[in-house]
Amino acid sequence: MPLRLHSARLVDATGERALAQIGIDGATIISVDASAPENWPAIDLSGAIVTPGFVDVHTHGGGGFSHNTGDSEEILAYARWAATTGTTAFLIGVVGAPGGIPEAQLRAAVEAIERGGPGAEATGIHLEGPYINPARRGAHAPAWLRTPSLAEADQLLELARGHLSLITIAPELPGAPAMIRRLREAGVTISIGHTDATYEQARDAIPLGITHATHCFNAMRPLHHREPGALGAIVEADEVRGELIADNVHVHPAAARILIRALGPQRTIVVTDALACAGYAEGSSFTFAGQPARVIDGVARLEDGTITGSALTMDQALRNIVRYTGVSLHEAVGMLSLNPARSAGIADRKGMLRPGYDADLLIFDGDLHLQATICRGRLVFASESWRERLMMVPSA
């Protein structure tokens, strides 16, 4: 059934439209602004802000559900939960496995992608490691780490069945250049991350096909005036987009502002790097790929105190970016929608309010609190106060 959503403030990476309308039919945006037929059923969104759905390219779970699992049902349960936080598309975050590559986890991820279901859409896989530098491994267990190889690149591609969208690699490791070239040829986005690369090493590696940087500042050499490290090379490379974990813990708000000024809003990608604990109460216990962890002062930590991912949600990330960095709302929305969609290879259908794009829509109130989520034309979340207003939207 076609619908006309009118009188809303539409915001995407291109700017804002006041008192505008958007027409959807099935899973697709049909029109934006005044071109929707007047005889279509209409929903008044006066006072609301409508944005594209958010795309989280670096997450490991939330709501008690983990991506690093052999059970595709757990990933699909996460997808239903994630929609309540503003995520309408995501990459399934897989890490390492003891003594080998994570075959069971990759098979579960592929099954979840190919089955699909209500809620956020799993559009691909982000393999964070296991080809990372032990010196910058963060919370990744030493037993997971491996040396890059062409043979394993081909094995990963076979296991992923065309769904490997993004991989984090430390380019200074032996065998990394050949692996980067092979995966890039296969259409995988290559991210520099968990790296101890010097500025020179990173600068020389980026032309191999690196277009993404995993959680800038975190798990890499610090930016120093006599040794700029990988971050210096990332900032100078116009083709590289950089992730920012916007929880104000992984990166101080002042450093976040510096990064956004250095990269520009068009190259900054806001991510959660969230774990199963996202949405959990203070003090809650959980596991990260079998490692015991706990939420302490709002931060996810292993038993030894190491920060491990985050408890952040995408709707909170939007509020943090707007409040602490000084960017405009449309620039912030672009960092959570269009920019990550580009790295995930889905910017031709997600990340913008444009005819022909998926009807992935978020409805916020004036204080940027999420009131409803529409995934591919179906209502998957609505607050109590908005449920009745959106009764005409088909439910998932």
N, C-alpha and C positions, 0 to 999 in steps of 0.2 A: 504494500500500500504506500503510495507517495505521501509525503508529509512536507509541510512548509513550517519551518521554525522561524519566527519573526520577532522583531523588536529587540534583538540581542546585540551586544557588543562583540563582534567577531575579531579574534586576534590570532594571527599566525606570523610566521617569520617575515612576511612581506609588509606587515603593518597592521593597522586597526581600521575597522569600519563600525561606525556608531549607528544604532537603530537599524541594523541590517537584518537580512533574512537569508536562510540557507535551505535549499530544497534537497530532500533525500528520497530515493526510491529503492527499496530493497537494501542491498549492501553498499550502495554507491551514492556519492554526492552528485546531484544532477545540476544544481544551479547555486549561484551565490549572488547575493544582493537582490535586485528587484525582478529577476527573470522567472521565478517560480510561478506557475499558473495560479491565479487568484482562487480558483475553485477547488484547489487541493485542501484537504483537511489541515487546519492550522493550529499551532501551539504557540501561545504567547510567552516569550522568554524575557519580558521586560525586567530590567535590573540585573540580568545575568551576563556573564562573560562566557563565550563559547570559544574553545581552542581545539586544535587537532589533538587526537590522542597522543600520549607520550610513548616514546620508543626507548626502552632500556636495553642498551647493548652490553651492559656489564652488571649482571646480577647473578646471584647463586641461589636465590630463593626468598621466602618470606611467608608470613602467616603460619609458620610451623612446617612448611614444605621446602624440601631441598631439591635443587636441580641435579646434584651429583649423586644420582641414584640409579639403580637398575630397574626401577619401577616407573613406567611411563604414566601411570595413573597419578603418581605423586606430582609430576610436572603439570599434568592437566588440572589437578586441584589447585596448584599454585596459580595457573592461568586464570582461574575463576576468582581467586583471592586478589590477584594483582590488579584486576580491573577496578576494584574498590578503592585503589590508591592512585588512579590516573594512568596506569600503564595499559595500553591497548595493543602493543606489540613488543616482543622481547626476543633476545637471543638466549638460548639455554646455556647457562654457564657451567662448563665441565672443567674440572681440574685434573690432577694426576691420579695415578693408582700405584700401589706399591709394586715395584719390580717390573713394570710394563706399561703399556699404554692403556687408557681407560676404556676397554672394549665394551664392557657391559653398560657403562654410562652412555657411551655414544649410541649404542643400539637402542637404549631406552629413549634417548633424545630424538632419534630418527623416528621411532614409533610414535612419539607424542606429536611431532611435527606433521607426520603423514596422516594421523588420525584426526587431529584437530578437535575442536569442541567449543563450547561457549566460553566467553571471557576473552582475555588478551590472546592475541595470535602469536604462537611460537613460529617465527619466520626463519630461524636458522640456529646455528650453534656457535658459541664463542668458546674456543679451547684456550684457557688461560694456563699456559704451560703445556706439557711438563718441560719444555725446552727453555728454561729460565736459569739465571745465574744463581748458584748457591749463596753467593754473598749478598744477594738482594731477593731472597726467596720469600721474605715476610712470613706469613703463616702457612706457607706450603711446606709440607713435610719433606725432609731430605730424601726419603725412600721413593717419592714420586718423581724426582727430577731425572731427566734423560738428556743425552747428547743428541743434537739434531742429526738426522740422516735422511737421505733420499728414499731409502727403502721404507722408512716409517712414514714419510710424507705420502707415499703411494698407498700405504696401508690405511692411513687416516682417511684419505679421500675415498677409498673403497668402503670403509666402515660408515662414513658419513653420508654416502649415497647422494652427493650433490648438495648437502645441507650445511657444510662447513662454511660459515660466512666470515668468521673473524678468528685469528689466532694470535696470541701474544708470544713473541720470541725475543730472547736476548741475542741481538745480532753479533755480539763479539764471541759467541761460543763457537768452537770448532764445528764445521759442517753447516753452520747457520746460513751462510750466503747461498749455498746450493739449495737448501730446503726452502728458503724464502722465494727464490726464483721459481721453483717447481710449484709451490702453492699459489703464487701469484699468477702463474700461467693458467692455473685451474680456476681462477676467478675469486680466490680467497683474499679478503682484506688482511693485510699484514700489519700488526701492531708491534711497536717497540715497547718493551716493558719488562719489569723485574730484571733490570739490566744494570750492570756495572760499567757500561761503555763510557769511555772518555768522549769528549766533544768530537775529537777527530774520528774515532771509531764510529760514532753515531752519524756524523756528517757523511762519511764514506758509505755507510750501509743504507741510508735512506734512498738513494737512487736505485737500489736493487728492487724497489717496489713497496717500500713502507709508506703508508698513508694515514696511519693511526698511531696514537700513543696511549698506552694504558696508564690510568690514574696518575697524571702528571704530578711531580714532586714525590709521590709515594713509590717506594721500591726502586729508586734510581739515585745516582749521585746527586747531592745537593748542588744547586746553582752557586758557583763561586766566581769571584771576579777574575781569578787567575786560572780557573779550570771550570768552564761553563757546563761541562758534563753533557749528558744526553739532552737535557732540557734546553740548553743553549742551541743545540742543533735542531731540535724540534721547532723552537720558536722561529728560527731562520728559514725553515722549509715550508714554503707556502702550500705545498700539497698535503701536509700532514695536519690532521685534526687531532686535538688533544682532549682526553677525558679529564673531568674534574668531579671528584666525590664531594658533593655539596652538603655535607653534614656539619660543617664548621668544626670538625674534630680532626679528620684526616688532613685537612688543609685549613689553616687559619684564614678568616675572612679577608685580611689584608693581602695574604698571598694569593687568594682566589681573585681578588681585584687586579692584582699585578698580572696574573696569568691571562685573564680575560682581556686586559689592555694589550698584552703582548701578542696573543693569538688573534684577537678580535672576536666579536660575538659569532661571526660566521664560521670560525674554526674551533670553537669550544663546544664540547659535548658534555652535558651533565649526566652523570650516572649515579646509581646508588651503591654499587658493589655490595648489595645487601645479601644477608644470609637468612637462613630459616627463621632467625629471631626477629626479623623486621615485623613490627606490629606487636611484639611481645612487651610485657610489663617489665619494669626494672627488677633486676635480680634473677630473671628467668634463666634456666639452664637449657642448653641445646648442644648439638654436635656439628662440627664443620668437617665433613668427610671423615668421620670417625673420631675426631679430636674433641674432647670435652671443652666447652666454652660457656661463657655467661655474659649477660648484659649488665654492665657496671657503669653507673652514671650515664646511661644512655649509649654506651659504647660496647661493641662486641669484642670480647677479649678471650684468648686462650687462658688456660690455667696458669701459665707463666707470666701473664700480663700482656703478651703480644696482641696488638690490635689485629683483628681478623675480620676483614670486610666491615659491614656497617649494619645498623638497624634502621637505615633511612628508607623512606618511601618517596615516590616521585612527586606527589602533591606537596609534601613538606619541602622537597628540594626546590620546587618552584618558589615557594614562599621565602626560603632562605636566600636564593639568588636575588630576588627582587629586593628584599630587605637589606642585604649586606653588601651588595656589589654595585648598586647604583645604575645598573643597566635598565633599559626600558622594558615594559612588559612584553612587547613583541619580540625583542631580542632574547629575553629569557625563555619565552615559549619556543623560539627557534632552536635554542640549545638543548631542549628536551624533546624535540619532535623532528624537524627537518634535518638538522645536523647529524643526529644518530642514524636517521633513516638512510642518509647518504652512505655512511660507513657500513651499514647493514645491507646495502644494495637494494633497498626497497623504496627509494625516494621517488620512483615513478608512480607510486600508489598510496604512499603514507607520508604523513608529516606536514600536510598543508590543507587548507580549506579551499579546495579547487574542484571544479567539475571533473568527473572521471575518477577522482580519488576515492579510496575506501571511506565509508561513512563511520569513521572512528572519531567521535566527538566527546569532549569533556565540557560539562557545565559547572561553572564556578559562581559563587556569590561575590559581592564586591570586595570581600576580605580574602579572596582567593582560597576559600574552603570548598572542596569538591562536593557538589550536590548530586551529580549524576554522571554516568559513563555509558556511552553508546558504542558498542563494538560491531563494526560491519552492519550497521543499521538496526541492531537489536539492543534493547535496554538491558544491561547486566548489573547495574547498580543505580539506586536512587535513594537519597535521604528520605526520612519520614515526611518532611515538609514538601518535597518535590515529587513524591511518588504519584500523587493524584494528578498533578499538572501534566505528567508524562504518560498518562494511561494509554494514549493512542499509539505510542511507540511500541512495536512488537517486542515481547520479552524473549530473552535467550532461553 
